[in-house]
Structures are given as C-alpha cells and as structure tokens.
Amino acid sequence: MFCCNQRRMFNLIFFCFVALTLAGCGAEIDAPTASISSDGSDQSEAKITSKGYVEPVQLSASEPATDSPAQVGLDLFPEVLVQTSMGEFRLRLNGEKSPKTVENFLENYVNRGFYSQTIFHYVDTKHMIAGGGFSVTRESKPTLTSIRNEAHNGLSNRRGTIAMARDAEFSDSAKSQFFINLSDNSHLDHQENEDGLVTGYCVFGEVVEGIEIVEQIAAVPVVDDGDFQSTPAVPVIIESIRNVER
C-alpha cells in the first residue's frame, strides 16, 4: 500500500513518512527514490498514494523478530521527560497494554542514552512528528533487535499518543523509531483479519504535559532534502529522554 524494501539483505534504519492528499487523483504516483547507507547500502522507493493519509514506515528489518532483547521488570505506567531544543514534554507509557514495547523503549534505548542528540526527522502539522533514529548530522544510529508488534492491545492512534514505527512488510520489526500523533489516526490501528496476523502500529503511551511543544515542533518550516522528506529546515534536536518520578 505504501513503501516496500526492494532489497532485504541489508539492515537499513530509516523512518520514512509520506503525507499528502492528492485531490482528484486515483492512481499511485512514484516519488523520488530514497537511499541511506549504514554498514551496507540499501535502496528504498517511497510512493505517494491517493488515500489522503500518512502511514509510518521504518524501512529496516530483513525479517521479523519475535521478542525484545530487554528482560527486566517494569513499572506499569512509567513516565519520561523528552527535552528538545524547542522545549520539553512529558510522556506516560502504558506497560500494562504494551509491556514489551515499553520495556524495549526504556531498557534498550532511553536508559542507554540512545536518544540524546537525535532529531525529529519528519514533521507534519496535521498528522504527526517522527524521531528516534538519526543523529543531528542525519546519520542512522545502530539499533538492537526488532520487537513483537503489540498493536492489538486495544490502544488507538489518537491525538497525543506515541506509537512505534516499523517496516511496512514485517509486522514485528519496530526498533527505536517512534511517532507522536497530532490527529486521530485510527487508520493506523490494528485491524482484525482472518489470518490472525497483528497489523497496525503499536501505541504505547501518551503525552501528559507539553502537547503545545509537540505542536510547535510540528509547525516548523520543512524542506525535502535528499533522502529526507518534510524534515525541519533547522534541526529539532532531542537533547535527552529520561525517566522521571510521578
């Protein structure tokens, strides 16, 4: 429906959003090819559809994994403070509904300082902001094992929620990248299907303070620059994400 990995032999950590409503157009239109190399090189082609909504995709995993490598107990509703170059906002995570996703986010990335000096590389004032994968110089950061998709947990991609990005072709492929919804994106929720597979994008928390900062980030001027579409013209930096007491 949206993006596909043309070559799966390499591990590309790239989170690509394409969001434009194509009025009066019923056909799928090719967009410029995007490629980013890390240890190897990979070519990924993005497409714009006439659906009129954003679908988040992380072009990365060569095959779906089944579990998070983190193996520690969690507070069911931990909170983290996201400090950015434009201000701070606070997230309450839902470890009751999304235990493995929260565990992965905290133990594999937050507690290791992974998100410090990364950027929000995609913003769309009507839909979402996305980050968690690239340094200030737009280099992809090495990540750990993909995790199981928990999108069937009953939580919806409504305004103010945080969810994981993943590979378009593999349900169980989320790693470090995330997005924060700025509208009710119910089309990104899990949909019941006959084969029993988990679809959709897993919500694992929500903004409880500072939603105005998220809105300000989403409203910054953007450019299409090489492999990055709708990226802030002036980088919006995540200075840190850290645990906070409630």
NORHUZI-V374331 format. One line per field, one symbol per residue. ss: DSSP state (~ for helix, > for strand, _ for the rest). Layout:
ss->???
//
This chain:
ss->___>>________>>>____________>>>>>>>_______>>>>>>________>>>___________________>>>>>>__>>>>>>>_____~~~~~~~~~~~~_______>>>>>>>___>>>>>>>>____>______>___~~~_______>>>>_________>___>>>>____~~~______________>>>>>>>_~~~~~~~~___>>>>__>>>>>____>>>>>>>>__
//
